[in-house]
Amino acid sequence: MTPANDDRILIIVGSYTAASDGNGEGIGTFWRDGRTGALTPAGSLALDSPSWLTPHPTLPVLYAVNETAEGAITAVAVAEDGTLEALNSLPTGGADPCHLAITPDGRYLFCANYGSGNLAAFALGPDGLPTVRTVLVQHEGTGPDARRQEAAHVHMAVVDESGTLVSAVDLGTDEIRSYRLSEKGDLVPVAVSALPAGTGPRQLVRRPGTNHAYVVGELAASLVTVREEPPGTFTVENSVPATLEPGHDNLPAQLELSGDRLFLSNRGPETITEFGLDGVTVADHRTGAWPRHFSVVGDHCYVAAQSADMIQAYELATWTLIGSYPIGSPAFVGPWRH
């Protein structure tokens, strides 16, 4: 939903609020000038800690996690002028939800509950509103990091192109658990793929047109290349440090594949590190404090520098900072429509 000027698209930002010890207000929207990359505020919506945002594939509905101890998802209407309105909210069945994914046909929404280590699925109505939680799958297990891997911690759910295979990344158990989505919204176990102990997997990104994918190792500060064969089963092929200067305190966060490059944000080193698709490191690009999330949009990269309380805009080719936009505790930044 954009105005007639095709050079303008909507950028959405989710922030941690007081409900999670943040100082943000909820969701903010900005109009992006496609020529300059500059952002102009468009609207906002007060909402408890919407730390991850996912658009419906066809309808003007945005889904937000409410990353709190109680855990909820909220559906939000997005108007053509960039303003927002909360539509409905449902409990996720777990604590600290941190990621959402939607099937390509817009029928089901998946939520990763980090704190409680479970994965929820929701049926979506014809209007895009969540109607009922169809299943809640509990993970069990631990890892070698006694502080971060004392129990299961589901960090992400990824849906394949068919919309029927769901792979859940578990930071607490060093596993990727894959499920087949039934017609009624149940999740049937397919495979459990083990990653090296202490990896602390956070995100999984498939490389389209291939059987390869990439995993963010948050606890090992690594980028792991895996082969998916058969579908839903992942085998490690390679692992490299998450930056050009490994060995420092680092919690890698967001991974994005753009063209023939991978970009990975590193909290601690305060960089977005660029890789070739072969996993070879190309460059470390400096950012503001605690780059929790970022998105490559056209010729620009937008970084949610959480501890700096700002969104930063960079020219991708030169990594020149072209703008900084104050917003409290940003946790997510991305385009409303790709």
Helices and strands as residue ranges (DSSP letters): E 8-15, G 18-20, E 26-33, E 39-46, E 53-55, E 61-66, E 72-78, E 84-91, E 97-102, E 108-113, E 118-124, E 130-138, E 154-159, E 165-170, E 175-181, E 187-194, E 201-206, E 212-217, E 222-228, E 234-241, E 251-258, E 261-267, E 271-276, E 281-286, E 291-297, E 300-305, G 306-308, E 310-315, E 320-326, E 330-335
